[in-house]
Amino acid sequence: MFDSIAKDYDSLNHVLSLSIDKSWRRKAINKIIDAGENPDILDVACGTGDFSIAIAKAIGKCHITGVDISKEMLEVMRQKVLKNKLESIITEQMDDGEDLSFASGSFDRVVNAFGIRNFEDRDKGLREALRVLKPGGRLVILELSMPDNKVIRWFYDIYFLRILPVIGGKVSGDKAAYAYLPASVKAFPRKNEFMEQIRNAGFKNVTHKSFSFGICRMYCGEKE
C-alpha cells in the first residue's frame, strides 16, 4: 500500500495536514537533540525521510539510520537526502521494525513518526526499540490521535473520515490507502493505554504530550 502512494505521500501529507505536521516534528526534536555529541539515531518506519532530514538539519553532527519495509518510500527518501546533501549523515535501508537487524545497544535515540500504528505487533516493535537502545537512551514517538474534546472531535471526524479520504484517493489514485489512514488512527490505543504498553515493553519514565488539541501526541520513554 505504501509503495503505491510513495510519490504523492509528502505533498498530500503537508496539504491534508495544512503543514502542521512540520511543527509537530520540530517539537519532538527537542527530545532528541540532548543525546550528546555525534549521537546514533534510528528512525523506525522512516517513510520518505521527513523526520530524519529534520533531525539532521537541527543537530548537524550525528548519524541517522532510517529503516522501513517499503522500498518505494525509501527510494523517495534517498532522493531527498541527496537533494539536501545529507548523505554523509543519513543512511537508509530496508528493515522490519518488529525484527531489527542491529545489535543490542546500538543507538542513543530511537524515533518513530506516524508509523507505530501500522505495526502488526506493536509490543514486539517496542521491545525491539528498547533492545537496540543504549542504556540511558530514549524512545520518541509521534502519532496521530483522536482529540479528547468532543466539539473538536466532531469537526475532526468530518474532515478526517469524509473529506481526507476523498481528496487523498483522487490525487494518489489509491482510495484504499486514504481510507486506511483514518481507520488506523481510530483503532490506535488511547493515550493511557499506549503509555502502559510502552511501560510493559520495559521503558521507564514514560511521558506524553498532546499537540493541536490532541490531533497528534508525543510519547517518550527511556532505557535504564
C-alpha positions in Angstrom: 0.0 0.0 0.0 2.7 2.5 1.0 4.7 1.6 -2.2 1.7 2.7 -4.3 1.4 6.1 -2.7 5.1 6.9 -2.1 5.4 9.5 -4.9 2.5 11.6 -3.7 2.9 10.9 0.0 4.8 14.1 1.0 2.8 16.6 -0.9 -0.5 15.1 0.2 0.5 14.8 3.9 1.5 18.5 4.0 -1.6 19.7 2.2 -4.0 17.5 4.1 -2.5 18.4 7.5 -2.2 22.1 6.5 1.6 21.6 7.1 1.0 21.4 10.8 2.9 18.0 10.8 6.1 20.0 10.3 5.6 21.8 13.6 4.9 18.5 15.4 8.3 17.2 14.2 10.1 20.3 15.3 8.7 19.9 18.8 9.7 16.3 19.0 13.3 17.2 18.0 13.7 18.9 21.4 13.5 15.4 22.9 16.3 14.2 20.6 18.9 16.9 20.5 20.2 16.3 24.0 21.7 13.0 23.1 25.3 14.2 23.4 28.0 14.5 20.7 27.6 12.7 17.4 24.6 10.6 18.5 23.5 7.5 16.6 19.8 7.8 15.9 17.5 5.1 14.4 14.4 6.3 12.6 12.0 3.4 12.5 9.3 3.3 9.8 11.0 6.4 8.4 8.8 6.5 5.3 10.1 9.2 2.9 12.5 10.6 5.5 10.9 13.9 6.6 11.8 13.3 10.3 15.3 12.0 9.6 16.0 15.1 7.5 14.6 17.5 10.1 16.7 15.9 12.8 19.8 16.0 10.7 19.3 19.8 10.0 18.6 20.5 13.7 21.5 18.5 15.1 24.2 18.7 12.4 26.8 16.3 13.8 25.1 12.9 14.2 24.4 9.8 12.3 20.8 8.8 11.4 19.7 5.4 10.1 16.3 5.3 8.5 14.6 1.9 8.2 11.3 1.0 6.5 9.7 -2.0 4.9 8.6 0.0 1.8 11.1 0.0 -1.0 9.4 2.9 -2.8 9.2 5.1 0.3 12.9 4.6 0.9 13.7 5.5 -2.7 11.9 8.8 -2.3 13.8 9.3 0.9 17.1 8.6 -0.8 16.4 11.3 -3.4 15.5 13.8 -0.7 18.7 13.0 1.2 20.8 13.6 -1.9 18.9 16.8 -2.7 19.6 18.1 0.8 23.3 16.9 0.7 22.8 14.9 3.8 24.2 11.6 2.6 27.1 11.8 5.0 24.7 12.0 7.9 21.7 9.9 6.8 21.6 6.3 5.5 18.5 4.3 4.7 17.9 0.6 4.4 15.0 -1.9 4.3 14.4 -3.3 7.7 11.5 -4.5 9.8 10.7 -2.5 13.0 9.5 -5.7 14.6 12.7 -7.6 13.9 15.5 -5.1 13.6 18.9 -6.3 12.2 21.0 -4.1 14.5 23.0 -5.3 17.6 21.6 -4.6 21.0 22.7 -1.2 22.4 23.4 0.4 19.1 21.6 3.7 19.3 21.3 6.8 21.5 17.8 7.6 20.3 15.1 5.6 18.5 12.4 7.6 16.9 9.2 6.8 15.1 7.0 9.5 13.4 3.5 8.4 12.4 4.4 4.8 11.9 3.8 2.8 15.1 0.1 2.5 14.4 1.0 0.5 11.2 2.9 -2.2 13.2 1.2 -5.7 13.1 2.7 -6.4 16.6 3.3 -3.1 18.5 4.5 -4.9 21.6 7.3 -6.6 19.6 8.2 -3.4 17.9 8.5 -1.6 21.2 10.7 -4.4 22.7 12.9 -4.2 19.6 13.3 -0.4 20.1 14.3 -1.0 23.7 16.8 -3.7 22.7 18.7 -1.6 20.2 18.9 1.5 22.5 21.9 2.1 24.6 21.4 2.3 28.4 20.1 5.8 29.1 18.8 6.1 25.5 15.4 7.4 24.7 12.4 6.4 22.5 10.5 9.3 20.9 7.2 8.5 19.1 4.9 10.9 17.3 1.5 9.5 16.4 -1.9 10.8 15.2 -4.7 10.6 17.6 -8.4 11.3 18.2 -8.9 14.6 20.0 -10.3 14.5 23.6 -12.6 17.5 23.2 -16.0 16.4 21.8 -16.5 19.5 19.7 -13.0 19.4 18.2 -13.5 15.7 17.6 -16.8 16.3 15.7 -15.1 18.6 13.2 -12.1 16.3 13.1 -14.3 13.4 12.2 -15.9 15.2 9.3 -12.6 16.2 7.8 -10.6 13.1 8.7 -13.3 10.4 7.9 -15.1 12.1 5.0 -13.0 14.8 3.3 -9.5 13.5 3.6 -10.1 10.0 2.0 -11.8 11.6 -1.0 -9.0 14.1 -1.7 -6.2 11.6 -0.9 -7.8 9.0 -3.1 -8.3 11.2 -6.1 -4.8 12.7 -6.0 -3.0 9.4 -5.3 -5.2 7.1 -7.2 -5.4 4.8 -4.2 -8.7 5.3 -2.3 -8.0 2.3 0.0 -4.8 3.9 1.3 -6.5 7.1 2.4 -9.4 5.2 3.8 -7.0 3.1 5.8 -5.4 6.2 7.4 -8.3 7.4 9.5 -9.3 3.8 10.3 -5.8 3.1 11.6 -5.9 6.2 13.8 -9.3 5.4 15.2 -8.1 1.9 16.1 -5.0 3.1 17.8 -4.9 2.8 21.6 -5.8 5.9 23.7 -3.0 7.7 25.4 -3.1 6.0 28.8 -3.4 2.6 27.2 -0.5 3.2 24.9 1.7 4.6 27.7 1.1 1.4 29.6 2.0 -0.6 26.5 5.3 1.3 26.4 6.0 0.7 30.1 5.2 -3.0 29.6 7.8 -3.2 26.9 10.4 -2.2 29.5 10.7 1.6 29.2 10.9 3.8 32.2 9.9 7.5 32.8 7.2 7.3 30.1 5.7 10.7 29.3 3.0 12.0 27.0 2.4 15.4 25.4 -0.5 16.5 23.3 -0.3 18.8 20.2 -3.0 20.6 18.3 -5.9 19.7 20.6 -4.8 16.0 20.7 -4.7 15.5 16.9 -1.1 14.5 17.5 0.6 13.0 20.5 4.2 12.6 21.5 5.3 9.7 23.7 8.7 9.3 25.3 10.3 6.5 27.3 13.9 5.8 28.5 16.0 2.7 28.8 17.7 2.1 32.2 
